[in-house]
Amino acid sequence: MLMITCSEEGERGYILKLEGKLLRPWIDELALACSEARIDPKRVNLDLDGLTFVDTEGEQFLRGLLRNGTRVVACSGFVAELLRHPRR
């Protein structure tokens, strides 16, 4: 299960807080949450501190967001390591 909470942070943009497991079945929901804001990806900030697991597809999706300018503002050690060292 994945819980997504979106909050506006004024000039800093939006924060998407993800809690739970980012698995392939939930990627469409996350993509929808990102696109519904209709804002520049560079103004989206991800709070990944509550993620307990990310599968390969979830990792690829997060990496795509980061390539487009989305920033991570909070992150668990697990997710930090995952994003630092891609799976092979």
ChimeraX attribute file (.defattr): number of C-alpha atoms within 10 A of each C-alpha:
attribute: neighborCount
match mode: 1-to-1
recipient: residues
	/A:1	9
	/A:2	19
	/A:3	16
	/A:4	15
	/A:5	12
	/A:6	17
	/A:7	11
	/A:8	13
	/A:9	12
	/A:10	7
	/A:11	7
	/A:12	11
	/A:13	16
	/A:14	21
	/A:15	20
	/A:16	21
	/A:17	19
	/A:18	21
	/A:19	18
	/A:20	16
	/A:21	17
	/A:22	24
	/A:23	17
	/A:24	15
	/A:25	12
	/A:26	16
	/A:27	16
	/A:28	12
	/A:29	14
	/A:30	20
	/A:31	12
	/A:32	10
	/A:33	15
	/A:34	19
	/A:35	12
	/A:36	9
	/A:37	14
	/A:38	8
	/A:39	12
	/A:40	14
	/A:41	19
	/A:42	16
	/A:43	16
	/A:44	25
	/A:45	25
	/A:46	21
	/A:47	21
	/A:48	21
	/A:49	19
	/A:50	17
	/A:51	20
	/A:52	16
	/A:53	16
	/A:54	18
	/A:55	13
	/A:56	15
	/A:57	15
	/A:58	19
	/A:59	20
	/A:60	15
	/A:61	18
	/A:62	20
	/A:63	14
	/A:64	12
	/A:65	20
	/A:66	18
	/A:67	12
	/A:68	12
	/A:69	14
	/A:70	19
	/A:71	17
	/A:72	18
	/A:73	14
	/A:74	15
	/A:75	16
	/A:76	14
	/A:77	13
	/A:78	15
	/A:79	19
	/A:80	14
	/A:81	11
	/A:82	15
	/A:83	15
	/A:84	9
	/A:85	9
	/A:86	11
	/A:87	10
	/A:88	4
